Amino acid sequence: MTDLGELKSALAGTEPDDGFRPPDLAKIMADGGRIRRRRRIAVGTGAVALTAVVLFGISSVTMLRQPDSAPPALSVAKQPDAPVYEEAKIFWAGDGSPDGRPFAMSFLHEVRPGTEDHRFPDGYFISAGRSGPDGTPKRDRTVPVDLTPGFHRIDGVDGFSCGYFVAPFGKETAVRSIQAAADGKYADAKTAQWEAVPNIVLFWFPAGPGPAQIPGHRLEAYDAKGKLTVG
């Protein structure tokens, strides 16, 4: 029997045989309340079921969209290793720098695959700087060898003026001394040569006041007879 049928039956059961007995209102209200509770339970059950269906659908879509595994981390390009040099020849100046550490200039060879043949000037550099606390040369500045004839200054060395002189290709340099000139004053440089490359003369001036420390000073090269060859 449906809820409506039960209500009708309850109403019908309240009529007296003579048709004038008043209806049993308490029973009618109780039956109506029971019907309303059944409907609320039915509606609530349906809402819960609908919610479960919607949540299941959302969860299924989310699962379909998620990858099986986390995306790979972005790869960072590895930076090339810093160049490694070996000392081919070192020249020291004992008069040193203002802090008392000797000054040094070096021929360096870059150690890399494919450069083991040590062909000059490929892979060769010249460095300049003071000695470190452990007595090894401190490379304040490192430059590749430039075989263009003439003077090549090396800047950026604290307290020193230095560089190298290159004779024309295929000829041994006739330079025997190098001077700095400024404001009518002259100062002799320390010089050194490596027997493997006789056409290059390294030079440096002691730290401290002097023509070589004046901006724009002029460099002059002299041969063994004291004749000016470059200047």
C-alpha positions in Angstrom: 0.0 0.0 0.0 1.3 3.5 -0.9 1.6 6.4 1.6 -1.4 8.0 0.1 -3.4 4.8 0.4 -2.5 4.5 4.1 -3.6 8.1 4.7 -6.9 7.5 3.0 -7.4 4.3 5.0 -6.7 6.2 8.2 -9.2 8.9 7.3 -11.7 6.2 6.3 -11.2 4.4 9.6 -12.2 7.5 11.6 -15.8 7.7 10.2 -18.5 6.3 12.6 -21.1 4.0 11.4 -23.7 6.8 11.7 -21.4 9.2 9.8 -21.3 11.8 12.7 -18.3 10.6 14.9 -15.5 13.2 14.9 -12.2 12.2 13.2 -9.3 11.0 15.4 -7.0 13.9 14.8 -4.1 12.5 16.8 -4.0 9.4 14.8 -4.2 11.3 11.5 -1.4 13.6 12.5 0.7 10.6 13.6 0.1 8.8 10.3 1.0 12.0 8.4 4.2 12.5 10.4 5.3 9.0 9.6 4.7 9.5 5.9 6.7 12.8 5.9 9.6 11.1 7.7 9.7 8.3 5.0 9.8 10.9 2.3 12.6 12.9 4.0 14.6 9.7 4.3 14.0 8.8 0.7 15.0 12.3 -0.5 18.1 12.2 1.7 19.1 8.8 0.5 18.8 10.0 -3.1 20.9 13.1 -2.5 23.6 11.1 -0.8 23.7 8.7 -3.7 23.8 11.5 -6.3 26.6 13.2 -4.4 28.6 9.9 -4.4 28.1 9.6 -8.1 29.3 13.1 -8.8 32.3 12.7 -6.6 33.2 9.4 -8.2 33.0 11.0 -11.6 35.2 13.9 -10.6 37.7 11.5 -9.0 37.8 9.4 -12.2 38.4 12.4 -14.4 41.2 13.6 -12.1 42.8 10.1 -12.1 42.7 10.0 -15.9 44.4 13.4 -16.1 47.2 12.6 -13.7 50.3 11.1 -15.2 51.5 7.7 -14.0 54.6 9.3 -12.6 55.9 12.8 -11.7 57.4 14.7 -14.6 61.2 14.6 -14.9 63.1 17.4 -13.3 64.4 20.1 -15.6 68.0 19.3 -16.6 70.6 21.9 -16.0 73.4 22.2 -18.5 76.7 21.4 -16.9 79.1 24.2 -17.0 82.4 23.5 -18.6 85.3 22.9 -16.2 87.6 25.7 -15.5 90.8 25.5 -17.5 93.8 23.8 -15.9 97.3 25.1 -16.6 100.7 23.6 -16.1 103.8 25.8 -15.6 106.1 25.6 -18.6 108.5 28.3 -17.3 108.5 30.6 -14.3 110.5 33.8 -13.9 110.8 35.4 -10.4 111.6 38.9 -9.3 113.0 39.0 -5.8 112.4 42.7 -5.2 108.7 41.8 -4.9 105.6 43.8 -4.3 104.7 46.2 -1.5 103.5 43.4 0.7 107.0 41.7 0.4 105.9 38.8 -1.8 108.0 38.2 -5.0 106.6 38.9 -8.4 106.5 36.2 -11.0 105.7 35.9 -14.7 105.1 32.4 -16.3 104.6 30.7 -19.5 101.6 28.4 -19.1 100.2 25.5 -21.1 96.5 24.7 -20.9 95.9 21.1 -20.1 92.9 19.9 -22.2 92.2 16.9 -24.4 93.8 17.4 -27.8 96.4 19.8 -26.6 99.0 17.3 -25.4 101.2 18.0 -28.3 102.3 21.4 -26.8 102.5 23.2 -30.1 103.3 26.8 -29.6 101.5 29.1 -29.4 98.3 27.0 -29.4 97.2 26.5 -25.8 99.9 28.7 -24.4 99.4 31.7 -22.1 101.4 34.2 -20.1 100.5 34.9 -16.5 101.7 37.6 -14.1 101.2 38.1 -10.4 102.7 38.0 -6.9 103.5 34.7 -5.1 100.9 33.2 -3.0 101.3 32.5 0.8 102.6 29.0 0.0 105.2 30.4 -2.4 103.5 29.4 -5.7 102.8 32.0 -8.4 99.6 33.8 -8.0 98.0 34.4 -11.4 96.6 37.9 -11.1 96.3 38.1 -14.8 96.5 35.4 -17.5 96.4 36.2 -21.3 96.9 34.1 -24.4 100.1 34.5 -26.3 99.8 37.0 -29.1 102.6 36.7 -31.7 102.0 40.1 -33.3 105.4 41.9 -33.4 105.8 44.7 -30.8 104.9 45.4 -27.2 102.0 43.7 -25.4 101.1 45.2 -22.1 99.4 43.1 -19.4 97.0 45.2 -17.4 95.3 44.3 -14.2 98.3 43.3 -12.2 98.3 45.0 -8.8 101.2 47.4 -8.4 103.2 46.3 -11.4 103.7 47.3 -15.0 104.5 44.3 -17.1 104.1 42.6 -20.5 106.1 41.0 -23.3 107.8 42.0 -26.5 107.5 39.9 -29.7 110.1 40.0 -32.4 109.0 39.5 -36.0 108.1 35.9 -36.8 111.0 33.6 -37.5 113.6 36.0 -36.1 115.3 36.0 -32.7 114.8 39.2 -30.9 117.7 41.6 -30.8 116.2 43.3 -27.8 118.5 43.4 -24.8 116.9 46.0 -22.6 113.5 47.6 -22.2 112.8 51.0 -20.5 109.8 53.0 -19.5 109.9 56.7 -20.2 107.6 59.4 -18.7 108.1 63.1 -17.8 111.7 63.0 -19.0 112.6 60.1 -16.7 113.6 56.5 -17.5 113.5 53.2 -15.7 114.9 49.9 -16.7 112.7 46.8 -16.7 113.5 43.3 -15.5 113.6 41.0 -18.5 113.5 37.3 -19.1 113.4 34.9 -22.1 112.5 31.3 -22.5 114.8 29.3 -24.7 111.9 27.5 -26.3 110.5 30.8 -27.7 113.5 33.1 -28.1 111.5 35.7 -30.1 109.5 36.7 -26.9 111.0 38.8 -24.1 109.0 39.2 -20.8 109.4 42.4 -18.9 108.2 43.9 -15.7 108.9 47.0 -13.6 109.3 46.9 -9.8 106.3 48.2 -7.9 106.6 51.7 -6.5 107.0 55.3 -7.8 108.6 55.6 -11.2 107.9 56.3 -14.9 106.4 52.8 -15.4 103.7 53.7 -12.9 102.7 56.9 -14.7 99.6 56.4 -16.9 100.5 56.6 -20.6 104.2 55.9 -20.1 106.2 55.0 -23.2 108.0 51.7 -23.6 111.3 51.6 -25.5 113.4 48.6 -26.6 117.2 48.6 -27.1 119.6 46.2 -28.7 122.9 44.9 -27.3 124.7 48.0 -28.6 122.3 50.4 -26.9 120.5 51.3 -30.1 116.8 52.0 -29.9 114.9 49.4 -31.9 111.4 50.0 -30.9 109.9 53.1 -29.1 
